[in-house]
Amino acid sequence: MTFQTLFAASGHIYLGNTLWYLIVFAILLALVKHYAWGPVSDMMEKRRQKVINDLDSAASDRKKAEILANEREAALKNSRQEATQILSDAKANAEKTSSKIVADANNDAASIHDKAKADAAQAKVDALNEARGQVADISVAIAEKVIAKNLSAADQKDLVDQFIKGLNE
């Protein structure tokens, strides 16, 4: 292809038309640059900045989420340790309380047993004293009837003491 065939079909170069086409092309290029290229490139720049900001925000949010997840995991571990500590403390307190209750019950039972022994011993002593008095009265009455005489108080006492010694043996 030659230069002539590009611009003229009849074999002549029309310089005026070529210049005119170049001027119109330059004007169109300037108009496209001013009205279309500038806003489109501004829009693309804004979009690029928004994407960059979104990526930065996503990375920041991901880091925050990781930090929060680590904090939650640490808090969960701490709460598990605290729960274990609380349970062990509660068990220890329950064992101490149980031991104290058992010891108190044993002490109460021992004191009741000792008191019962003391009461029984006192009741035995009281019963023996009362029996002595009754035996003394009965002995004196029997002795008076047998001997048909009245014994003196000292004689009665000796007889009662001898009789009681015989009971104890």
Order of alpha helices (4+ residues) and beta strands (2+ residues): alpha-alpha-alpha-alpha
